[in-house]
């Protein structure tokens, strides 16, 4: 870039120097003898004085020409040098302005190639082509990061399904046999034996419920999607769980439509509402179920003012937190809800609420026509 700018400058300076040197090489001295002869032969004294003044002007012009002829090359050389320095500074500044973003973009691509999909470049509000490249780079890495997270969750769900399938198969028959044996012990005419048998029977019932939940989780089919009115589905599910609940359920949903399996979605939102109710005690405040449009997604919140959770859970963390402290629970309500939401192209997370309580956040892609 610098050479492309300097070559025309040097060429122009050379041509200008040659032209100026040719002009200044024309001497005025040959005119002086002519003026002198005209002055001597002038018939009028006034004309003689004018010719004498002309000779003085000619002498001054000749002196000026000689000075210019001596100084002009140096002045032209200085002008070319200054112009070259200015051009070089401008080229360096422009090169830095252009190469800086390109180098940052190249480094960002290297980090992404190494697996750092969370890396983002500062966009700096540029409206030119480089700004467009940076924005597209950030959009691409965001999509890649989201796809990688979904792939990881899909793999973990498949692994947990395999584990659940094995546990359900291996535990169901022994637990059933133990349940029958405990029932025989309970019929013995012994109060301590009957009490022990009852306690063991209750614990075996918990294990059997967990085994059945494992089996359901392992056999959960792929969704059969049809157009679904999400608001109606949430109101139906809330009404189903409102009877005998320790706190009321308040449902507020915009008229949103999506493509999904209504039975599986009822089960997923039913599990979330049930968890919120089981975490609540009388006087804690209502369980709130809301659904609103958020761009091209439906955002559903199931919020309670119960005991709450210590930290946010999402993705594979919901699977790794399997377990329950509820007497009638299996610990698989959230994983089942997460699998259903995931296979509908959405996300599920659980997070603490400010103050007290927790909220489940579900995002599902909208489909069909919104009413």
Secondary structure as UniProt FT lines:
FT   HELIX           2..24
FT   HELIX           30..40
FT   HELIX           45..113
FT   TURN            114..115
FT   TURN            117..118
FT   TURN            124..125
FT   HELIX           129..186
FT   HELIX           191..218
FT   STRAND          226..229
FT   HELIX           230..242
FT   TURN            243..244
FT   STRAND          249..253
FT   STRAND          257..260
FT   HELIX           262..278
FT   TURN            282..283
FT   STRAND          287..294
FT   TURN            295..296
FT   STRAND          297..303
FT   STRAND          313..314
FT   HELIX           316..320
FT   TURN            327..328
FT   HELIX           333..343
FT   TURN            344..345
FT   STRAND          347..352
FT   STRAND          358..365
//
